[in-house]
Amino acid sequence: MMTDRKHLIVAHFNAAHAYDDAAHIQQRCAQLLAEHIRHRFSHTSPRNILEFGCGTGLLTQALVQAFPHAEFHITDLSPAMLERTQARLTQLAQQNSISLPTIHFYQMDGESPQPHPHAGFDLITSSLCLQWFENRAAAFSALASHLRPAGAIMVSTLLQDSLAEWRESCDATAIPCGVPAYPSLEQLQSEWPAHGTGHWDAIALQDPTPSARSFLTGLRLIGASLPHTGHTPRHGIRLRRAMTWFDNHHTHVTYHIGFGSFYKEQ
């Protein structure tokens, strides 16, 4: 059963009709994660792949192209996002006159992965979804239980200090900031499940933005404007002061991205 916050997350992403127009960082992260995955499986291709939080299929498309003989289970909490991923892959097949591999689409919460008919997945992956989880350690444990021996979890997520420019603007103008408290690498490292080994790497990506209004609009367009639990969004003059501070001091926002890889024991 979904929590109230999960229902809000679904509503925000269902309404993100212009997601791809504003998902600049999401596109770059999907490309980088796909490169990590291709390198990991450069000698042996995964046979069964589970992706949770597929969004509009930025990572999905890269994986389908990289592993055309794999069987895919593509999932998201948002039905509308699943439909957009299906449409992206249909367009890919039509434009390139190719046949798609076997792909199963279904709604699923990555924190509560559903049983599946296979003995296990060779790869479980997701790009920029974990930041919406309420209990990552429990989710990692549940996901790892669906891996085959020597299978891999390969994911990306937002890290501590992401969007520091907007946090600073809120602090400077004494307005509560709705940006969630993202984890540190050390915290993420401690959350890997037993019976395997995992590690994290980090990079910083800057997203140029002409104004605070553009930044906040971009969050809404990708469905990421939902603040942390307990935050009451501010409007009016106080918000305008924070936006003015941002415009006077910043020309970009910085996303700190963690790329995590976990390998189950054989």
C-alpha positions in Angstrom: 0.0 0.0 0.0 1.4 3.4 -1.0 2.0 6.1 1.5 0.4 9.6 1.1 3.8 10.9 0.0 4.1 8.2 -2.7 0.7 9.2 -4.0 2.0 12.8 -4.3 5.1 11.6 -6.1 3.0 9.7 -8.6 0.8 12.8 -9.1 3.8 15.1 -9.8 5.4 12.7 -12.3 2.1 11.9 -14.0 1.7 15.6 -14.6 5.3 16.1 -15.9 4.2 16.2 -19.6 7.3 18.3 -20.7 9.8 16.2 -18.7 12.2 15.7 -21.6 12.3 19.4 -22.4 13.8 20.2 -19.0 15.6 16.9 -18.0 19.1 18.0 -18.9 20.8 16.6 -15.9 18.7 13.4 -16.1 19.8 12.9 -19.6 23.5 13.3 -18.7 23.2 11.0 -15.7 21.4 8.3 -17.8 24.2 8.5 -20.4 26.9 8.2 -17.7 25.2 5.3 -16.0 24.7 3.5 -19.3 28.4 3.9 -19.9 29.2 2.3 -16.5 26.9 -0.6 -17.3 28.3 -1.2 -20.7 31.8 -1.3 -19.3 30.7 -3.7 -16.5 29.1 -6.1 -19.0 31.6 -5.6 -21.8 32.5 -9.3 -21.9 29.2 -10.9 -21.0 25.8 -9.4 -21.7 23.1 -9.5 -19.0 20.2 -11.8 -19.9 17.5 -10.4 -17.6 17.4 -6.7 -16.6 15.1 -4.9 -14.1 14.9 -1.1 -14.2 12.9 0.7 -11.6 11.9 4.4 -11.9 12.3 4.4 -15.6 10.8 7.9 -16.1 10.5 8.6 -19.8 13.0 6.0 -20.8 16.3 7.9 -21.0 18.2 5.0 -19.5 15.9 2.4 -20.9 16.6 3.3 -24.5 20.4 3.2 -24.0 20.1 -0.2 -22.4 17.8 -1.6 -25.1 20.3 -0.5 -27.7 23.3 -1.9 -25.8 21.8 -5.2 -25.0 19.3 -6.1 -27.8 19.1 -9.8 -26.8 18.3 -9.2 -23.1 14.8 -9.5 -21.6 13.7 -6.4 -19.8 11.4 -5.6 -16.9 10.8 -1.9 -17.1 8.9 -0.4 -14.1 7.9 2.9 -12.6 5.6 4.1 -9.8 4.0 6.5 -12.3 1.7 4.9 -15.0 2.1 8.0 -17.2 5.9 7.6 -17.1 5.6 4.0 -18.2 3.5 5.1 -21.2 6.1 7.7 -22.2 8.8 5.1 -22.0 6.8 2.7 -24.2 6.2 5.5 -26.7 9.9 6.3 -26.8 10.9 2.7 -27.5 8.1 2.4 -30.1 9.5 5.4 -31.9 13.0 4.1 -31.6 12.0 0.8 -33.3 10.0 2.6 -36.1 12.7 5.2 -36.9 15.5 2.5 -37.1 13.4 -0.3 -38.5 14.4 -2.7 -35.8 12.6 -5.2 -33.6 12.6 -4.5 -29.9 13.7 -7.2 -27.4 11.3 -8.8 -25.0 10.1 -6.0 -22.7 7.7 -6.3 -19.8 6.2 -3.0 -18.5 4.5 -2.8 -15.2 3.9 -0.3 -12.4 6.1 -1.0 -9.4 7.5 0.8 -6.4 11.3 0.2 -6.4 11.2 0.1 -2.6 8.9 -2.9 -2.7 10.0 -5.0 -5.7 7.4 -7.5 -6.8 8.2 -11.2 -7.3 9.1 -12.2 -10.8 9.1 -15.4 -12.8 12.9 -15.6 -13.3 15.5 -17.2 -11.1 16.9 -13.7 -10.7 18.2 -10.7 -12.6 21.7 -10.2 -13.9 21.2 -6.4 -13.6 19.0 -4.2 -11.5 19.4 -0.5 -12.4 17.9 2.9 -12.0 18.9 6.5 -12.7 18.0 9.3 -10.3 15.2 7.5 -8.5 16.7 6.6 -5.2 16.3 10.1 -3.8 12.6 9.5 -3.6 13.0 6.4 -1.4 12.0 6.5 2.3 14.3 3.6 3.4 17.1 2.9 1.0 18.8 0.2 3.1 15.7 -1.9 3.2 15.1 -1.3 -0.5 18.7 -2.4 -1.4 18.2 -5.5 0.6 14.9 -6.3 -1.1 16.3 -5.6 -4.6 19.5 -7.7 -4.0 17.2 -10.6 -3.1 16.1 -10.6 -6.7 19.6 -10.8 -8.1 21.2 -13.9 -9.5 24.5 -14.9 -7.9 27.2 -12.4 -9.2 24.4 -10.1 -10.4 24.7 -6.3 -10.1 22.8 -3.4 -8.8 24.0 -0.2 -10.7 22.3 3.1 -9.8 22.7 6.8 -9.6 21.2 9.2 -7.1 21.6 12.8 -5.8 24.1 13.5 -3.1 24.6 15.8 -0.2 25.2 19.5 -1.3 23.1 19.2 -4.5 21.3 22.4 -5.3 23.5 24.3 -2.8 23.0 27.5 -4.8 19.3 27.5 -4.1 19.8 26.4 -0.5 22.2 29.4 0.0 19.6 31.8 -1.6 16.9 30.6 0.8 19.3 30.8 3.8 20.4 34.3 2.9 16.9 35.6 2.8 15.6 33.6 5.8 13.2 31.5 3.9 12.7 27.7 4.7 14.2 25.6 1.9 12.2 22.7 0.6 15.2 20.8 -1.0 15.4 17.4 0.6 18.4 16.3 2.7 20.3 14.1 0.3 22.7 11.5 1.7 26.5 11.5 1.8 28.6 8.9 0.1 29.5 7.5 3.5 25.8 7.1 4.4 25.1 5.4 1.1 28.1 3.1 1.5 26.8 1.9 4.8 23.4 1.0 3.3 24.6 -1.7 0.9 23.1 -5.2 1.8 25.1 -8.1 3.1 26.3 -11.0 0.9 28.1 -8.8 -1.6 30.4 -5.9 -2.2 29.5 -2.3 -3.3 31.1 1.0 -3.8 30.1 4.6 -4.8 31.8 7.2 -7.0 30.8 10.9 -7.2 30.8 13.6 -9.8 29.5 17.2 -9.9 27.4 18.4 -12.8 26.5 22.0 -13.3 23.2 22.9 -15.0 23.2 26.5 -16.4 20.1 28.5 -15.6 19.4 32.1 -16.5 17.3 32.7 -13.4 15.7 31.3 -10.3 12.4 31.3 -12.1 13.8 29.1 -14.8 15.3 26.8 -12.2 12.1 26.4 -10.2 10.1 26.0 -13.4 12.4 23.3 -14.5 11.9 21.3 -11.3 8.1 21.5 -11.9 8.4 20.4 -15.5 10.3 17.2 -14.5 8.0 16.5 -11.6 10.7 17.2 -9.0 9.2 20.2 -7.3 7.7 18.2 -4.4 9.5 19.5 -1.2 10.7 17.4 1.7 8.1 16.2 4.2 6.9 18.9 6.5 7.9 21.8 4.3 5.3 24.4 3.5 6.0 26.1 0.2 6.5 29.9 0.4 5.0 32.4 -2.0 4.9 36.1 -2.4 7.5 38.6 -1.4 9.7 36.2 0.7 10.1 33.8 -2.2 10.8 36.7 -4.6 13.6 37.8 -2.3 15.2 34.4 -2.5 14.8 34.4 -6.2 16.4 37.8 -6.5 19.3 36.7 -4.3 19.8 33.7 -6.6 19.7 35.9 -9.7 22.3 38.2 -8.3 24.7 35.5 -7.2 24.4 32.4 -9.4 24.2 31.4 -13.1 23.9 27.7 -12.5 22.9 25.0 -10.0 25.1 22.1 -9.1 24.0 18.5 -8.9 26.3 16.1 -7.0 25.7 12.6 -8.4 26.6 9.3 -6.8 27.0 6.3 -9.0 26.7 3.1 -7.0 27.6 -0.5 -8.0 26.8 -3.6 -5.9 27.8 -7.1 -6.8 26.1 -10.1 -5.2 28.2 -13.0 -4.0 28.4 -16.0 -6.3 
